[in-house]
Structure formats: structure tokens, C-alpha cells
Amino acid sequence: QGLAAELRSLRARAEEAALSHEREARTLRDQAAAAAKQRDSALREAEEARAQLRAGAEARAAARRELLEAQREARDSREGRDTERRR
């Protein structure tokens, strides 16, 4: 009877350990899924930020081109007026 009781006790502890391990594994799977969602969200945000940076750089380049063109036109106009005055 002592061996049977010890065997029952060992089985109960083994079942308890198995259940505990299953709960821990489920928790770890849930944490891994949450981390994957956070990673995906961070990657999307990073891509959006890169797109905004590209758009800003393109807008800045376009504004610079417009400024250079306006400066050129102003210089040409000044030179034209100076030429007319000298005649």
C-alpha cells in the first residue's frame, strides 16, 4: 500500500507539472504573439516615417528649384533693366 500511495503521489505531481508547463507555454505563446504585433506595428510606423522623410526631401528640393528659378529670373530682369539704362 505504501508503494501504491507513492505512485499516486508521483502521478499527481507529474500531472500538476504537465499542467503548469502547458500554462507557461500558453503564456509564452501569447507573449510571442503580442511581441510580433508590436514589431509589425513598429515596422509600419518606421516605413511611414521614411515615406514622410522622402516626401519632405522632395518638397524641399522642389522649393529649392523654384527659388533658384526665381533668383535667375530676378537677375535676368535686373540685367535687362541695366542694359536698357545704358542705351
Backbone torsions as a table, in degrees:
resi	resn	phi	psi	omega
1	GLN	NA	-32.5	178.4
2	GLY	-64.2	-40.5	178.4
3	LEU	-67.1	-39.9	179.8
4	ALA	-63.9	-41.4	179.2
5	ALA	-66.3	-41.1	178.5
6	GLU	-64.7	-39.4	178.6
7	LEU	-63.9	-43.2	177.9
8	ARG	-61.5	-41.6	179.6
9	SER	-63.6	-43.8	179.0
10	LEU	-63.9	-41.0	177.9
11	ARG	-63.2	-43.1	-179.8
12	ALA	-62.9	-42.6	179.0
13	ARG	-66.7	-37.7	178.7
14	ALA	-65.2	-42.8	178.3
15	GLU	-64.5	-41.3	178.7
16	GLU	-63.2	-42.8	178.6
17	ALA	-64.2	-41.2	179.6
18	ALA	-62.9	-43.4	178.3
19	LEU	-64.1	-41.0	178.8
20	SER	-63.0	-42.8	178.4
21	HIS	-64.5	-38.6	178.6
22	GLU	-65.4	-42.1	177.1
23	ARG	-61.8	-43.5	179.7
24	GLU	-63.8	-42.0	179.1
25	ALA	-63.4	-40.5	178.4
26	ARG	-63.5	-43.0	178.2
27	THR	-61.1	-44.5	-179.9
28	LEU	-64.9	-38.5	176.8
29	ARG	-63.2	-41.8	178.5
30	ASP	-63.3	-42.7	179.3
31	GLN	-64.8	-39.2	178.7
32	ALA	-65.1	-40.4	178.4
33	ALA	-64.8	-41.5	178.9
34	ALA	-65.1	-40.3	178.6
35	ALA	-65.0	-38.5	178.7
36	ALA	-64.8	-39.4	177.3
37	LYS	-64.1	-42.7	178.5
38	GLN	-62.5	-42.7	179.2
39	ARG	-61.1	-46.8	-179.5
40	ASP	-61.4	-40.7	178.3
41	SER	-64.1	-43.6	179.5
42	ALA	-64.0	-39.2	178.3
43	LEU	-65.0	-40.2	177.4
44	ARG	-63.5	-44.4	179.4
45	GLU	-62.3	-40.4	179.4
46	ALA	-64.5	-41.4	179.4
47	GLU	-65.9	-39.5	177.0
48	GLU	-63.6	-40.5	178.9
49	ALA	-64.8	-41.7	177.5
50	ARG	-62.1	-40.9	178.9
51	ALA	-63.6	-40.8	178.1
52	GLN	-64.7	-39.7	177.7
53	LEU	-63.2	-43.3	178.4
54	ARG	-62.1	-44.1	179.9
55	ALA	-62.5	-41.4	178.3
56	GLY	-63.3	-42.4	179.4
57	ALA	-64.7	-40.3	179.0
58	GLU	-65.6	-41.1	179.0
59	ALA	-65.4	-41.1	178.9
60	ARG	-63.1	-42.3	179.6
61	ALA	-64.9	-40.9	179.2
62	ALA	-64.5	-42.1	179.0
63	ALA	-63.7	-39.5	178.5
64	ARG	-63.5	-43.2	178.2
65	ARG	-61.1	-43.3	178.9
66	GLU	-62.6	-41.7	178.7
67	LEU	-62.3	-46.6	179.6
68	LEU	-61.2	-40.4	178.8
69	GLU	-64.7	-43.5	179.0
70	ALA	-64.3	-40.2	178.1
71	GLN	-64.4	-40.5	178.8
72	ARG	-63.5	-45.0	179.5
73	GLU	-62.4	-40.8	178.8
74	ALA	-64.3	-42.9	179.1
75	ARG	-62.8	-45.0	179.1
76	ASP	-60.7	-40.6	-179.9
77	SER	-65.0	-44.0	177.8
78	ARG	-61.4	-45.1	-179.9
79	GLU	-63.1	-37.7	178.2
80	GLY	-64.7	-43.0	178.9
81	ARG	-64.8	-42.1	179.8
82	ASP	-63.2	-40.3	179.1
83	THR	-64.1	-42.0	179.9
84	GLU	-65.6	-38.1	-179.8
85	ARG	-66.1	-35.3	-177.1
86	ARG	-74.4	-17.6	-178.0
87	ARG	-74.8	NA	NA
